[in-house]
Amino acid sequence: MLVEKYLDEALSALERAEDITDRLSTEEKAEQLKYDAPAVERLGIDAYNWWSEGLHGVARAGTATMFPQTIGMAAMFDDEAVHRAGEITSIEARAKYNEYSAHDDRDIYKGLTLWSPNVNIFRDPRWGRGQETYGEDPYLTSCLGVAYAKGLQGDGKVLRTAACAKHFAVHSGPEATRHEFDAKANMKDMTETYIAAFEALVKDAKVESVMGAYNRVNGEPACASDFLMNKLEEWGFDGHFVSDCWAIRDFHTNHGVTKTAPESAALALKKGCDLNCGNTYLHLLAAFNEGLINEEDLRRSCIKLMRTRVRLGMFDKSTEYDGLDYDIVACDEHKEFSLRCSERSMVLLKNNGILPLDGSKYKTIGVIGPNADSVPALEGNYNGKADEYITFLSGIREAHDGRVLYTEGSHLYKDRCMGLALPDDRLSEAEIITEHSDVVVLCVGLDATIEGEEGDTGNEFSSGDKNDLRLPESQRKLVKTVMAKGKPVIIVTAAGSAINVEADCDALIQAWYPGQLGGRALANILFGKVSPSGKLPVTFYEDASKLPDFSDYSMKNRTYRYSEGNILFPFGYGLTYSETECSELSFENGVATVKVTNTGSRFTEDVVQIYIKGYSENAVPNHSLCGFKRVALDAGESRIVQITLPERAFMAVNEKGEWIKEGSEFTLYAGTSQPDELSKKLTGKECTTLKINI
């Protein structure tokens, strides 16, 4: 029996994609370039919705295991764990896809093309979507983004799911103006910071798709940019390009680079945008009839999309993933790993010795704050739904044998909790509970209703962005009220970004949005079941008013590599319940070797961080992360850790945006934090250093 070429599994994905595309009419080709592609029954092509999400677990498609929000995953400084989270996310996505397809449910968010990870650089702490990223450092972002993408795609005969590097490029706020904004970046910043992770995902992870951004980039719309498309070609990109949702509409409605929808569709298609999230590609046939595009333009993009579907096994008789069914979704093994990630993600920023808590000493614990019993404080954005949630309050109750008192204390941002009440209607209860408690765990911060994506939040502030780094006024009053009572206070902040709580508390924990079992993870840390080990993937600044203008994309005075001060807690900083020291640093054949010793009295995990400082004309002003490794050490245990440093650690980017070998003298630093003065002051430890000549 003759097998149609596109069904012949012995042929390449490209050959099969070309065959099926050439069987489509002009109209059918155009229809396949929309995110909600219709079925072509005569060829056995099922309808397929390309829009699915999976930043920290399968999102918006019902029940799934929920990991910490991406910024929390970054705080683990653990590429192996991030890879495993990607694996679990894709396993559950494939299992759900199998079951949904069997029930002929081919709706949005139920496919295999996961529009994750977000590898934009979190350059400014006011950006609401920074929570979706791996932080401010291009090297850390590259490593973790590659790990997650590889976890999503797997290493089987077909892709388990297709990953997507987004949003290409130079995209990190402001949200309110993203549809008309022109992000201007010089070539040095572009290469060194803004596109580095995208290059890594294309070259190292073989990411199947890249998503463009809403904004313009140096005058060109990101979804129709010669500069960006040429970079993808230069890197050997072998997947498809998708627009951000309704971004192509912005060409004529906001950016003013075209006048009509058919012109916008034609410009995007001819520049290399294969798939439209939005509805502008409904005008492709009009563009075709107007002579703005030709048959080959449609064919080229259709082939790329069909090639992805072939790579996902959609035209195969069977795949190795067909046996995955719903039983594996949110299974105990997956949720247990989510808990481990939550524990590793939380960052202990301050501790005067009160932690870990002695439950016999502090018999009555007051748990206060709008995030204390909040599920949204666990979820972040771009989230699924978990089959169980453990809030901070329920986690503490679960772990503590004594009395637990609770009040929300204040609304998250409004001046009262009950609509008919007077302002500050829960403050007196917060005072009462503080007076009746031996210790207070004060749970404050944000959630995705006031920090997130423009149009995706119900916030009343800055389209998802933050105006400053302070808590909302209602919470500032709450913190001041509780602190005034003189009781021991542990502040826990749930947020996807830097916060300054403006209080001299006994201990401070940044919990991020820690996932479905975040409350249990917090309790395990509070009561010493596990030692905290997260590190900040972003700089915590003191005052947003001292930062450069939000719309300025120059890296000057941004992130730890270019910072000129105004720092509250440094990138890479985070305490544990023990003491870890690095010594005996050496370097040979591209490998840094360091001895790591737990000089404390208990088991802990910690993160060895390698930084490099160059002294050439184009070197970054401070120093750069160039290696990291999470280690687990018993009390008194030493271990030799070897970390391969990337070749580019010893290179610099010039004003033309070229990586060049420049200078031969470098200093390597190895420690559990940065080599800056504030980290030394906060940790009481110095990095071990090594001068080298290359």
Disulfide bonds with the S-S distance in Angstrom:
Cys245-Cys277 2.12
